[in-house]
Amino acid sequence: MRVLGVDPGMALLGYGVVEGGEPLRALSFGVVSTPAHLPVERRLVVLHDELAQLLEHWQPDVVALEQLFFARNVTTALAVGQARGIVLLLCGQRTIPVVEYTPAQVKQAVGGYGRARKREMQEMVRLLLQLPVLPQPDDAADALALAVCYFQYSRAAQLERFT
């Protein structure tokens, strides 16, 4: 099972590819960045094209996507929503299932605490994926956490079936 975690954003879209098994294994992670000087429609094209290449190369079985949550900054929320739309469109075109998680669900599944801090989450991702250093930048670490979250919830569901 291969999962692509996506932390959507207009300036930086984090991604992380994790393969299931014991232990889980990070195959790739990083960010797709769009230049701030480009108009929004061009930035969306950059996100579309880069993400399409990632999907083609890694062939994930499922995409774990951060759910849009209420933000104080409406402009930021709109930009994140537009980036999420690109992810959903590409997955829909390729019939790749998308599973969405709230930030609190990710923190609970990966860090064991729904209010874990950013640094704690990065350290847990590092430990769970046996990475030599903390994954950087934050957007990539968040994307890896989303992918790990998928596996954690999948394991919990499997255990429920046997009890």
N, C-alpha and C positions, 0 to 999 in steps of 0.2 A: 504494500500500500504506500503510495506516494501522495503527500499533501503539500499544496502550495498555500502558505499563509500570506495574506495581504493586509497591510496596514495602509489604507487609502489616504492619499493626500495629493494636492495639486502640485506643490513645490517638490515634495519628496513622497514617493510611494514606496513603502518598504515591502520587501518580499523575502520569503524564506522557504526553501524546499526541504522537507523532512521525510525520511523514509522510515517506515515502521520496522519493528523488530526489537530485539533485546541486545543492546540498547537501541534507542532511537538514534538516527544518524542524520546530521545536517549535511545535505548535498551541496547547497548553495544558498547564499543570502546576500542582500545588498539593497540598494535603492535605485529607483528610476527617478532622475531629477529632471525638472523642466526649468528652463531659464525664465526668470521673472520678467524679463523685457518682452517676451513673446505674448501676443494676445491669447486670451483664454482658449479660443478655438484651435490654435496651433499647439498649445500645451496639451490639450486633450488628444490631439493627433499623436504627439510624442508618447504620451502614456499608452494609448491604444497600440501603437506599433511596437513599443518595447515589451509590453505585457503579452502581446500576441506572440512575439519571439520566445519569451519565457515559457508560455504554454506549449508552444510547438516543441521546444527543446526538451523540457522536463516531463511532458505528458502526465500531469498529475491526475490522480483518480478523483480527487475532490479539492475544492478550494475553501479554505477557512478564512472568512472575511470579518473584519471588525464591523459590528453593527453601529449605525449612526446613532449617536447619543446627543442629548440636548447640550448645546454649547452656548456660552454667553455671547460669543462673537458670531453673528449671523453670517457674515462674509466667509468666515472660515468654515462654518457648517455647510454653506452652499458649495464651496470648492470641494470639500470632502465628499459631498453628495454627488457632485459631477464625476469625480474620480471613481467613486463606487459604481456609478452607472456604467462606466467603461468596463470595469471588472465584470459586472453582471451581464453586460451585452456579450462580451467575449466568451464567457462561460456558457451563456445560453446558446450562442452560435455553435459551440463545440459539444453541447450536451454534457458539460462537466457539472456535477452537482456542487452547489454552494451551501455551506453551513455558516451561519452567522452567530457571533458571540459578542456579548457586551464586554466592556473592559473589566467589570467586576467578575464575570464568569471566567475570563482568562486568568485574572489574578487568583481566583479561588482554585482553579484547576492546576495551575502551574506553581503558584507560590503557597498554596494552602491557606490563603487569607485574602478575602475580598477587597482589602484595602492596602495590599502590599505596595511598597514604594517602588519606583522605577529601578533603582539600583538593586533592590532585593530580587525583582523579577529578572533582571539581566543575569544575576548570579545564579538563580535557579535554572534559567535556560542554559547557561554555560555548563552547569553540573549535569543536567538531564541529557544534554547532547554531547557531553564529554569534550567540550571545546577548550582549547588551551588558554584562551583569553576571552574577556567579555565581548559578546557580539556588538559591533558598532556599524553604523550609527544607531541611535535609539529606534528609528523607524524599522530598521532591519531586525533588531532584537525583538521589537513588538510583533513583527511578522512571524518570526520563529516561534514566539510564545503562542501565537494563534494556531500554528500548525501543531505544536505540542499539545495545546488545549484539545484539539480534535482527538488526538490519540488518548488523552486522559479520559475524556468523556466516553469514547468508544470502549475503553477497557472497563469503565464503571458499568456501562450498559451490558457488557458481556457477563460481568460478575453477577449482575442482578438476575440475569436469565438462569444462572446456575444455583441461585439461592431460593 
